[in-house]
Amino acid sequence: MGVVMAIWGARMPAVQQAAHLTTAQLALVLLAAALGMVAGLKFGGRLALPERLPTLLTGGAVGLAGCLALLGQCHSLASLLAVALAFGATHGVLDVAANSAAVRCQNAYGRSIMSGFHAAYSLGALGGAALTAATARTAHTSLFLVTGLAVAVVALGAAPATQTLSGADQPTTPTCRGADDRRPPLSPAKLWLLGALAAGSLLGEGAAADWAAVHLHSLHATTAVSAIAFAVYSAAMALGRLTGDRLHTVFGATVVVRAGAVLAAAGLATGVLAASVPWALAGWAVFGLGLSTTVPSLITAAGAGGPSAVATVAVIGYVGLLAGPALIGALASVTALPAALLLPALLAAAVAGLSHRALENTAPCPAPPRTPAPTP
């Protein structure tokens, strides 16, 4: 997902040029992808039973790869709208399947590993961005086709390894949330709280993707320096996710998310208010580092309610990701960009304040004790 989405986003201007789209028409294509993703998330949440996870993972990955290849061949608005809708739908199905499978693996593994799974997405996005930069002179049609074929081959090759996901969960204690079938379901209030915190966090991710470079440019940074703002943010997020599981094991999810959200709020606010290029770059880096463990922790908590709960939290969260950049743009038009960029910082502070209520009693299940080998 990380590789495909990074390549699609980076080469979007080429797609627009090839199909002779206006800005408004490109917005329609993006809206079609967003609507498809919401539908895919809801559909995937209903289908993501344990016995279907292998099929959904492989089918979703191959479908997403195939849609990327087809997007490179579209040269009209009508064809782009149709394929973008399918692209979003397969993305949504794969997202739910991957997160549901990750929750299942984490429960069987017996300790926090969710942050590492999400780090793979961040690393994939960095790899996709690097690939796009290295192939800047290659036609986007060729890049989309080759990447789609490569991703599909890898997904099909990994398919046999996913079959174990359809088996029974490992035995756990009766009080273990997220693995025991006798656990009480998540209340609607808690589910909506998890979704709201995910929306606040993903709004920050959308703000970084769409406004970090613009923010640096408004401070009179060069084009090259402005362009690395999101890369700095992404690298910091990947680093945080690679270390997040160890921090969760030592301190617990609530402490890590609260401390990270405070760090994110303080970092971005400082970077925005300082109004200098070095401070702005540092602020986006600290913002990415602080937010890195939030979404993985919220997905883990939602996993206690099963795939449908994961899908619900994902749908609400993606509302923040999709609507956030536009909301910041609207605020900037009536105030100023620095003032508008304080919104993600305020939402990060809200995540810090509400994290305890959302994440209590949602730690990964302990692994069953191993029987020591008999002494010869």
N, C-alpha and C positions, 0 to 999 in steps of 0.2 A: 504493500500500500504506500509506503513512504517513497519508494523509487518512482512509482507510477504517478503519484500526485505531484511530486516535485517537478517531474518532466512536463506534465500537462500544464502546470501553472507557469513554468518558466517559458514555455514555447507558445503561450496563448496569443501573444502579438502576431506570431507567424500564422496561426490558425485564423485570426481575424483578417489578416491581409489576404490570405489565400481565398477566403470566401467573400471578400469585399464587404465586410460587415461594418456598420456604424457602431458607435459606442453603445447606443441603445439596443441594437440587435445582439451585440456581444453580451450585454446584461441579460437578455432573454435566454441566451444559451446557458449562462451560469445559473439562472433561475431554474431552468429545466433540470440541470444536474442536481440542484439543491432539492427540488421537489422529488426527483427520482430517489435521492438518498434517503429522504424522510420515509418514503414508501418502502424502500428496501430495508430500513431499520425496523419498521413495524412488521413487515412480512417476515424478516429474518428472526425477529423475536418470537413469532408464533411457531416457526419451524425448527428452532434450534434445540431440539431434544437431543439427549446424549447420542442416541443411535444414528441421528442425522448429521452430527457435527462433521464427520469426515467428508461427507458429500458436499455440505455447505462450504467447507473450507476450500476444497479443491475446485468445486464449481464456481464459487465466488471469485477465486483468484484467477482462474482461466477466463471467466467472463469479463472481469475488470481488464485483464491484459488484452483480450480480444477487442473490447470497446476502445481501448487506447489506440490500437492499430487502425480501427475503423475511423476514429476521429481524424487521423492524419489523411484519410482519403476523402473527407467531406469537403465539398466546394460550394455548398449552398446553405442558406439559412435553414431550410426545411430538413435537410439531411443532418445538419449539426444538432438541431433541436431533438430529433428522434434518437440519435446515438448518444447525445448528452444525457437524455432521460434514462436510457439503459445503463450508461456509465455510472450515473449516480445510484441507480437501483442496485447494481452489482457491488458497488462500493459499500452501500449500507448493509447488504446481506453479509458480505465478508467481514465488515466491522463487528457486527453482532456475533458472528460465528467465532471470530478470533478472540474476542473478549470473553465469550462464554467458555471457550476451550481453555483460555488462560486461567480463568477462575477455577475450572475443573482441575487443571494441572496443579495449581497452587494448593488446592485443598488436599490433593493426593500427595504433594511434595511435603507438606507439613510446615512450611514457613513462607515468608513473603518473597515472591519472585515476580510479582506483577510489574513492578517498576522496570525490571530488566526487559520484559516483553515490550513495554512501551518505549524503552530506549532503542530497541531494534527499529521501531518506526522512525524515530529521530535520526538514527544513523542511516537508515535507508533514504530519508529525505536529503540528508547531507550528500550521500552518494549520488542520488539523482541530480542534485544541483551541480555537483562536480562534473558528472557526465554531460550535462547540458552545456556547461561552460567549455568543456573539452571538445564538444561537437558543434560549436557555435556556427561553423560554416557548412554544416551538414543540413540538408533539407529536413524540415520537421516531419515530412511524410516518411522518410527513411528511418529517422530516429524512433518515431512512434511504432513503426512496423517491427523493427529489430528488437526494441525493448519489449513490446508485447509478446513476440514469439519467445524471447528468452525467459520472461516471467512465466509464461504458460508452461514451458518445458520444465522449469524448476518446480512449479506447483504440481505438475503431474508426476515428476520424479519423487516428490516428497509425500505423495498420496498414501503409499503403504504405511508410512510412519504415523499417520493420523488415525489409523484404525483402532489403536488402543484407546482413543478418546470415547469410543462407544461402549466400553466396558463399565463395570460397576465402580463406584467410588471406593477408595480404601476405607476400612472401618475406622470410625472415630468415636469419641466420647459423646454421650447424649447431649451435652451442653455446648457442643461446638457449632457455632453458627456457620452457615454456608456449606455444610457437608451433610449434616444429619437430616433425614427426611422429616423428623418430628419437630424441627424448629418452627417457631411461629413465623408466619409470613411478614414481610415488611409492611408497616402501616402506610396508607396513602400519604399521610403527612410527611413521614420520613422519606418516602420515595420522591416526593416533590421537593423536599429540602435538598436531597442529594442532587436532583436534576438542576435546581436553582444554583447550587454551588458549582456544578459542572458548567452551567451556562456562564457564570461569572468568570470562571477560570478560562474557558475557551474563548470568551470575548477578548480576554487579554492576549491569547494566542493569535486571534484574528487581527487584533490591533498591531501586534508586532509584525505580522506578515505584510500587512497593507500600509502601515503608517510609519514604521521605524525608519525606512529610507527617506520618506518625505520629511520626517522630523529632523533628521540630520541635514537634509538639503536646506531646510528653513533656517538652519544655523550657519549657512554658508559653507558647509562641507563640500569637498569635491565630489564629483560623481562616483569615483572609485570608493571613497570613504563612505559615502551614503549607501552604496550597494552592499557593503560588508556588515551593515548594522544587523540585518536579519540573520546573517551567517553567525555573527557573534552571539546573538540570542539563541539560535538553534544549537550551537556548540555547547553553550552553558547548560541548556536544557538536557541535552544528551548526557553530559557529564553528571548532572544531578540525578538522572534516572539510572545511570550505571551504578551509582553509590546509594541510591534510595533504599533498596532492599536491605542492605546491611544496617542502615540507620533505622529502618522500621523494626528490624529484629532487636536492636539494642534499646530504642526509645519508645517504640510503639507508633502507630500511624497517626494518632491524634496529635502527639507532640511534634512529629516531623512536619505534618501538614500545617499546623498552626505556626511553627517557627518559620517554615518556608514562605507562607503567605505574608507574614509580617516582613520578612526580608524582601519579598517581591514588592510589596507596597512601598516600603522605605526606599528601595533602590530606584524604582521608576519615578517616584515623586522627586527624589533628589536629582536624578538625571534630567527631568523636565524643568524643574525650577532653577537649576544651576545655569541653564542656558549657555552651555559651552559644549563643543564637540567631544572632547575627552570624557567629560562627565556624562554626556548623553550616551556614548557607547558603553561606558561602565554601567549606567543605569539599566540599559536594555539587557546587558549580560546578567546582572544581578536579578533582574525581573525573570528571565528565563530559568536561572538556577533555582529561584525561590518557588516558582510554579511547577517545577518539574515533577514533583511527586503527587500533586493534587489530584489530577484526573485518574492516574492508576489507583490511588487509594479510594476514590469515589466509586470506581468500577468494581473494586473488590467488595466494598460495602453493598453495592447493588446486587452483586452475585449471590447474596444470601436469599434473594427473592427469585432466583432463577433467570433464564434467558429473557423472559418478558420484562423483568425489572431492569436488566442490563439495557435492553432496547429502549425502555421508557426514559431512563437517565440519559442515554446517548441522544435520543431525539431532542429532549429539552436542552441538553448541553450544546448540540449543534445549532440550535436557534441562536445562542449567544455567539457562536463562531461565525455564522452567516450574517446575522443582523448587526453585530458589533461594529465592524468597520464602517458601515453606512451610518450608524448612530453617531460614531465619533466624527464622521464627516459633517453630519448635520449640526452637531454641537460646535464644531470648529467654524462653521459658516456664520454662526450667531455670536460666537465669543472669539476665541483664537485657538490654534492647534495645541499650544501647551496646556491651556485650560481643559480642552477636550480630552487630552491624554491623561489627565488626572483621574478620569473615570475608571480605567482599568486598575489604577492604584487603589482607589476607594473600594472597588469590588474585591480586590485581594485582601484588603483589611477586613471586609465583611466575611470572607471565607475564613480568615483567622478567628474571628469572633464566634462563628457558628460551627466550626469544625468539630468541636467536642460533641455537640448534640447529634451531628450527622454520623460520626464515625465510632461512637461508643459501641463496645461489644461486637466489633466486626473484624477482629484479628483473624489471620489465616488459621486453619485448624492445625493443631499439633500432630505431627506424624506419629503413627502407632509405634510404641517402643519395640526396639529390636530385641529378639531373644539372643542372649550371648551364646557363642559357640561353646559346646562342652569342652572341658579341659581334658586333654588326653591322659 
